[in-house]
């Protein structure tokens, strides 16, 4: 049975800071988040769905900020390192 590794296979369309469009894997997206401008998804429902999925992954991986101040601190960091 064929498999597809969502963690390492590039499949998420993004726009890089330099304006180039490319696909990245989950691993690349989180390790290179500081180099990514935005998701490159034109259909609004797909954009929101992907954003919610990514937010859920971040929330779970960092044991979720508990307050608005903690969210702001995490959001303004230069990288996604814990």
VENSULTA-V842193 format. One line per field, one symbol per residue. burial: # if it has 24 or more other ideal C-beta (glycine too) atoms within 12 Angstrom, else .. A space follows every 50 residues. Layout:
burial->???
This chain:
burial->...........#.#.........#.#..##..#..#..#..........# ...#...#...............#........
